[in-house]
Amino acid sequence: MSQPTTMESACATVDISRLPLIVQTVKNLNPTIPQTREHLDLIESVLQNSSGPLFIISDMKAMKWASIKTIIYLGKGIFNLDKTYANRIQLHAFVNPNFLLRMLIPIFNLFARLEGHQVCTKTKEEAIDWISLESGIPFYE
């Protein structure tokens, strides 16, 4: 029996059809901490059930972040996953045209000291280009 190519959490749809590329597309909602925890559990499941380096695109254009507490919870969760599964997430591109988020990612990188490199792009196509060029693996559709 084959594994599903997409998975759902309350916060996002996760497409694993092009492993080692994972594409998360967040839903149009204000996430709660339980919804964020559910999503972190889903990502951990993907990490547990795959091997080798992974490349992630997080399309966050639809997300509405109303709670700073939820943002901090998600950041801590990502940090813990990155440390638990060291060297697995090689590159992570966040897609969001919001100028503020694009400025926060480099600052987050400085303080979090995650294993993988992260950038923020305006479009999903830019994210695929960046990951394809950086990894040497063509992930174009």
RAJO-V614436 format. One record per residue. RES is the residue in one letter. PHI is phi in whole degrees, 0 to 359 (none if undefined). OMEGA is omega as a letter, one per 40 degrees, with the letter a starting at -180 (none if undefined). Layout:
BEGIN
RES;PHI;OMEGA / RES;PHI;OMEGA
END
This chain:
BEGIN
M;none;a / S;276;i / Q;280;i / P;294;i / T;266;i / T;227;i / M;229;a / E;238;i / S;234;i / A;298;a / C;266;a / A;202;i / T;256;a / V;243;a / D;260;i / I;246;a / S;293;a / R;245;i / L;312;e / P;274;i / L;270;i / I;242;i / V;243;i / Q;260;i / T;240;a / V;284;a / K;269;a / N;279;a / L;201;i / N;263;a / P;291;i / T;264;i / I;297;i / P;300;i / Q;294;i / T;294;i / R;298;i / E;301;a / H;291;i / L;299;i / D;296;i / L;297;i / I;297;i / E;297;i / S;299;i / V;297;i / L;297;a / Q;292;a / N;261;i / S;223;i / S;228;i / G;83;a / P;289;i / L;236;i / F;234;a / I;238;i / I;244;i / S;247;i / D;276;a / M;252;a / K;300;a / A;273;a / M;289;i / K;245;a / W;260;a / A;266;a / S;245;i / I;296;i / K;297;i / T;292;i / I;298;i / I;296;i / Y;299;i / L;296;i / G;301;i / K;296;i / G;297;i / I;296;i / F;301;i / N;295;i / L;296;i / D;296;i / K;284;i / T;294;a / Y;248;a / A;305;i / N;68;i / R;277;a / I;272;a / Q;277;a / L;222;a / H;221;i / A;249;i / F;262;i / V;255;i / N;193;i / P;284;a / N;293;a / F;301;a / L;299;i / L;296;i / R;296;i / M;278;a / L;285;a / I;301;i / P;298;i / I;293;i / F;301;i / N;300;a / L;297;a / F;276;a / A;282;a / R;52;i / L;289;a / E;293;a / G;272;i / H;274;a / Q;234;i / V;221;i / C;236;a / T;241;i / K;278;a / T;226;i / K;295;i / E;298;i / E;298;i / A;295;i / I;296;i / D;301;a / W;299;a / I;294;i / S;297;i / L;292;a / E;292;a / S;270;a / G;78;i / I;249;i / P;284;a / F;256;a / Y;292;i / E;278;none
END
